[in-house]
């Protein structure tokens, strides 16, 4: 018997993206200020913003 398909709602996507942003914020608050690491965190935050916009507009 096949497992039921999980259908995520927009709210599920927004919540998951919010959790990503919280992890990014925690990483930014930690002591390391290494340039490469900061750039990676900025890129992750920008991608989370793009993903959030797409989820709210129903493209995800």
N, C-alpha and C positions, 0 to 999 in steps of 0.2 A: 504494500500500500504506500502510495506516495505521501510525503509529508505535506501539510498545508503550506501554501505560499504565504510568506510574510509580506504584507503591504504596508510600507512606511508612509505615514502622513507627512504633510508639510511641517507640522509641529515636531514630529520625530526628527526630521532633518535639521530644523532650527535648533532643537535641543542638542543634538550631536555636535553641530557647529559651535554652539555656545560652550560646550565642554572643551572643544579644541582650543577656543580662545582663552578659556580659563587656564589651561595647561601652558599656553604660550605666555600668558601674563605671569604665571608662577615662575616660568623659566627666565623671563625678563627681570623679575624681582630678585632672582638669586644673584650672588656676588659677581659672577663672571661678566666681564665687559669686553671680552674678546671680539674684535671687529667682525670676523667671519661668522661667529656665533650670532652676534646681533643682527647681521644681514640675513642670516637664515631665519631667525625669528620674525623679522620684519616681513620677509617673503611669505612665511607661513600665515601671518596675520592678514596680509593682503589677499592671499588665496582663500582664506576663510571668509573674508568679506565678499569676494566674488561668488563663492559657493552659497553664502547666505542669500545674496541677491537672487541667484538662480533658483534657489529653493522656494523663496517667497513668491517669485514670479511663476512658479510651477514648471520650471525647466529641468527639474531634477527628479 
